[in-house]
Amino acid sequence: MSFAKPLSFVKRGQDEFSRDENAMTAVIEFLSAFILFLMLVTAFLSLAQLQLGPNTPDIDRLERSAVEAMDKLTGSEGYHIPFENGIKDVGNATVDWHLLSPEELNSGALIPGLLSERGRLSTMKVDSLKSLTEDTFSKGLGLNEDYDVRLLVRVESSPDSSRIGELLFDDGTHRNSSFSSVSISRTLHMADEVVLVSLEVHLGAGFTDKLLMTEIMIDPASGGPEWIELYNPDQFAVNLSGWSVSKITNGVVSAHELITSGVVPGESHLLLSGNPSIQQNLGDALVVDLGVSGVLGSGLIDSIESSGGHISFQYAEFNSALTYDLINFHWDNTWNINVGYSLVWNYGEFSNSSNWIPLEDGTPGSI
């Protein structure tokens, strides 16, 4: 036996179904509107070159600085303005900054733009990056003095397959020593090649300049000068202003020289000499006189002795009490140093005499 459902029960079920359907429709409409809102916000932020996320003001400034620096580097020919008595000599400004000496480049106002007059990367300007210190390069791009940089220039495509992947420049401060870092890259044409230019901007990385002591003449023959050879293994130049050399006797500084000028280009040598006027120079090395200060001697004046000694190199930041110990070189009578023989470092343990190879006459200023 069956019973028909009351009409009131059927009507109530239809009303509930209708309400559920309306609620579902409202939810779908809300979600659709919310998704559309997110799409509009994302599009706006993209146009404004912003992004959603936890970026701090420091990171935002770092990103803007990196973009602006890349524009100066790859969007112009750049220029150099020399200083005359502390005033910019605009009349002698030039876009051919790559033709200037390292000393000139690092003492004027420079924007290191890499483009040629045809709007492509200039091979000569890329090569001349080795004449710039990292500090000059960074300031030339308008970066804050608290920022450090790393620059990579690499061949991406070339008619010469052996050139693909070749690093034309790769130097600067590593990001793993910084608090924050931003990287930006562009590809440009250079002659018939395509080249990648990648710029990293770091916050809080600190001092990175270095020179390696590679050879020393302690007991020269025939009245020649004592000399020390240093090498810049990096591609950015090293500004010698703030570097100092000391001769230490019995634990006390007996002679000292504060270097106030000079630039050692990337992958180049520096010669410190007791008498530059008679100093042999087998390369195109910068020569600095340490004879006047007495750190090094010449002729009958022996400043350093073959029986033992200590030479120290330090760097002091401008207007700062902070000093970096860079090189400490000790030797004693067990080294058996012979007259007329230099000592050439073989890149082993620095303080071990077996890693300093005797070489007759030496090769000052040359590998």
C-alpha positions, 0 to 999 in steps of 0.5 A: 500500500502506498501513500502519496506525499503531501503537496506541502512536503513536495513544495518545501523540498522544491524550495530547499533545492532552489535555495541550494542552487541559488547559494551555489550560484552566488559562490561561483559568482563570488569566486569568479569575481575574486579571480578577476580581481586577482588578475587585474591586480597582478596585471597592474603590479606587472605594469608598475614593475612591482611584485607580490611578496615579502620584499623589504625596502632594502631589496627594492632599492637594490633591485632598482639600483641594479636595473639603473646600473645595467641601463648605464652599462649596456645602454650608452657609450659612457664617458669620462670627464677629467678633473682639473684642480678638483673641478670637472674639466667638461671641455676634455670629456670623451666617450672614448674612455677606453683609450685612457690610462688606468690612472686617468680612468680611476681619477676622473668621473666615469660612466663605463658604458660598453656600447660603440657608436653603432649601438653594439658592444665595443670589444675595446671597451670590454677589454678596458674593463681590466683598467677599472677598479671595482670601486670606480666601476661601481661608482660609475654605474651610480651605485650606493657606496655600500653596494658591491658588484660582480660582472660577467661577460660571456660569448653566447653564440659565435661563427667561431664555435671555439669562442662559445662560452668564452668568458671575456670578463668575470670578476667582482664580489661573490654573492655568498659573502653578502647579506642580499643580492640581485642579478640582472642579465642582457644579451647584446651583439658584439661584432658578429657574436651574441654576448651575455652581460650579467651584473650582480649587485650585493649589499654588505660583501666588504673589501675584496681587493688582493695582490699576490706576492709572486717573486722577490730579489733579496740579494741582488748581484752587481749593485742592482736594486732589491725588488718585490713583484706582486700580481693582480690575479683578478680582472678588476684593477686594484687601486694602490691608494691606502696600501702600505709596505713595512720592513719589520726587524726584531718585531718592530717596524724599521721602515714603512711606505704608505702608497698614495697613488697607482693602479694595477690593471687586472691580470698585471704585475706591480714592481716595488723597487729599491731604485726604479731608475735602474730596475729591470722590467720585463713586462709592462709593470707599474713600478713603485719606489721603496728606496727612499723610505728604506723598505728596499735597498740598492747598490751598497745599501742592503735594506733586507738581509739574506739571513732573515727578514719580514715584509708586511703588506697592509691596507687601510680604508680611507677615513677609517681606522679599519686596517687589513693585514694582506701579506706577511712574508718571513724568511730566515737563514735556513732558506739558503738565499744566494746572491743574484737569485730571486725567489719565485712562489710556486703557489704552494704554502706561502711560508714554506721555503720549498715553495719558493724556487731560486731563479738566477737574475729573476723575471721582474714584471713577467710570469 
